[in-house]
Amino acid sequence: MESYNRVSVEERNHPKKSSIPPLSDVLTELRAQMIHYTTLLIQGYIIPNTDVSKSPLLTPILQQTMPRGFLTELVTRTHTNEKLFLKVFNPILQNLFG
C-alpha cells in the first residue's frame, strides 16, 4: 500500500510529467501490478495465509489508512472474476458484519 501511495504522490508532485506517456503508462502499470500482488498475497500464494477468515486488508480499512483509490481499483480489477472477488472480499465482509 505504501508503494501504491507513492505513485499518487509522484502524480501530485509532477502532474504534467506524469500525465503523458511513457510515465503515465508506467504509473498505470505499477498500480495494476500492486493490485495483482495484493490479490496473490490475500489468496496465500506469496505468504501462506493460515487464518483465511481474517483479511490483511481489514485493519487498513477499519483504520482508514488505505491509499486513496486502492480499494476502488481492487474492486475494479477483481469484479470480473467472481471466484477471485469472493476470495478477496468475503473475509472482509464477514469480519465487518459478523
N, C-alpha and C positions, 0 to 999 in steps of 0.2 A: 504494500500500500504506500510505503514511503516513496518507492520508485515511481509509482503512478502519480503521486502528488508532485514529484519533481518535474514531470512532464508538464503539468499545469503551470508550475512556477516558471518554467522555461518559456511557455507560451505567453504568460503575463509580462515577463521581463523583456521579451523580444517579439512583440505582436506582428510586426511586418515580416520579419525574417522567418518566423515560424508558421506563417500562413501561406507561404508559397513553396512549391516543390524545389528541391528534394527534401528539405527539412520537414515540411508538413507531412509528407509521406512517411518519413522515418518516425515521427512522433505518433502518427496514427498506428503504425505497425508496432511500435513499442507498447502502446496501450493494449492492443489486441493480444500481444504475446504475454503481457502481465495478467490479463484476464484468463487466458488459456492456462497459464501456470497456476493461477488460483484454483481453477476448476480441477486440475490434476492433483493439487495439494488437498483439496477438500475430499476428493474421491479416494485419497490414500495411496496414490501412485508414487508420490515423491517421498513422503514420510508416512509410514503406516499409521493409520488412524485407529487407535484402539477403542476409542469411545465415539462411535458413529452417531450417537444421539446428540452430541454437542458439537456444533459447528464452530470453527475458528473465526467465523465472521460475526458470531453472536455478540461478543464483547465490544468490538468496534461499532456495531450497530447501536447497542444499548448506550455506549458512552459517547455516541455521535462523533467519533474520531475518524470515520471513513472519509477518504478524499471525495471531494465533490465530483459527481459523475460516475464514480466507481460502481456503485450498486446498479445504477441505470444501465451502464454498459454490460455489467454481468448478466442482468436480465435480458438485455437485447441479444447478447451473444449466446445465450443458452436456451431461450424460449422455443426455438425451432426443434430442439431435441428433447422430447418430453421426459425421457428417462434421465438424462443429464440434469435437466431443470429440477426435477423432483429430488434427485440426489443432492443437489446443491441447496435447495431452499426448504425441503421438508424438515430437516433438523432445526433450522432457524424458527420456522413457524411452530413446530412442536414445543420448543423451549419458550417461545413468546406467549403462546396461547394454551399451553398445557395439554 
